[in-house]
Amino acid sequence: MLFLVLIIQFLIMSLVSFEHLFASVVQELMAYTLYITGKNHPISEAAWIDFTAQNPEFHPDPLNTINPNTREHLAFSGALAYRQGKAVFVLIRGRIQFRAHDLEISLPVAQHIAAALNAEILGEEGEMYSS
């Protein structure tokens, strides 16, 4: 009987750990992307670099990922990524994008960027966020 109780406890603990892991994976995959776009113009590399130089809380962030098939680490250059706290902001094709994992943290930072660059914040479906 004790053996059966231990097996049930193990299964429950395993299920809780799996649920936590599954929730974190889903959160990463389902995170919504927001864009900081110039109101009448694309955001230039020079403007983004100048902004980050004037705001020392932004630190360069290399874009790294792991190839899921080969487990090889990949680093991308050419995209200007900067981290401020946990949020990473990347300039790609004239707009700055970031993942909205925690809007309470990332949205005020994005609003600061948008105000400084005469830009606005848009969601994936074109909805506007106040800036």
N, C-alpha and C positions, 0 to 999 in steps of 0.2 A: 504494500500500500504506500509506503514512504517513497518507494521508487517511482510510482505513478504520480505522486504529488510533485516530486522533483522534476519529472518530465513536463508536467503541465506548467510549472513555474518557468522552466526553461523556454517553453514554447511561447508563453505570454511575454517574457522578457525579449525574446527574439522578435516577436511581432511588434512590440513597442519600438525597438531599435530600427526595424525595417520601416515602420511608419515614419519615424523621424528622418531617416535617410531618404525615403521616397518623397517626403514633404519638401526637403531641401532641394532635391533634384527638380521637382516640379516647379518650385519657386524660381529657380534659376532659368528654367526653360520658358516659363510663362511670364517672366518679367517683361513689362511693357517698355518699349523704346520711345523716348521723347527726343525732339529735335529743337535745337536753337537755330533759327534761320534769320538771316538778314531781312529786314522789312522790305527793302527794295533792291537788294543786292546780295550776292553770295558773300559769306564771311571769308576773308582772305587769310592765307597763312600768316602774312605779316601782322594782321590785326590780332589774330589768336596768339601768336608768339609774344606780341607786345603786351597783350592783356595778362598773360601768364607771368611775364617778366615783372609787371607792376603789382602782381598779387602773389607774394612769396608763399602763400599757403597752398598753391598749386605746384605739384611736383611732376616731372616727366614720368610717364608710366609706359614701359615697353608692352606692346601687345603680344602676349604669349598664349599659346594654347597647346594642347596635346592631340596629336593625330590619334583618333580612337582605334584605328586599325593597326598601326605600327607602334603606338605608344611613343613616337618620336616627338620631342619638344620642338615647336615651331615658333619663331619670332618674326613679326611683321614690322617692316620699316615703311616709311612713306606716309603713315598716318600719324598725325600729331596728337598723341594722347597725353592727357594730364590728369593726375589724381588729386582730389581734394577730399581728405578723409577717406571714406569708403567708396565714394562716387568717382567713376572714371568718365571723363569727357573727351570725346575723340572728334577731331575735325576731319570730315570725309566729304569730298565734293562740295565744298562751300557751306556746309552746315555742321554744327556740333551735335553729336548724338550721345545719349547716355541712357542707361537702363534704370528704370524707375522702381528699384527694389523697395526703397523706403522714401516715399515722397516727402515726408516730414523733414528728412535730412537733405535730399538732393534737390528738391524744388526751390528752396531759398537760395541755394548756390547757383542754380540755373537762372533764377531771376536776376541775381547779381550780374552774371555773365551777360544776359540778354540786355539789361539796362546799359551796361558799359559798351556793348557792341551795336547799340541801336537795332536790336533784334527782337524776335518774339519766340515763344515756346509753343510748339505744336506737337500733338500726339500722332500716333501711327495712322489714325483715321482722319487727320486734319483738324481735330478739335483744338481750340486755342486755350492755353493756360495763361492766367494773368502773369504779366511780367512787370 
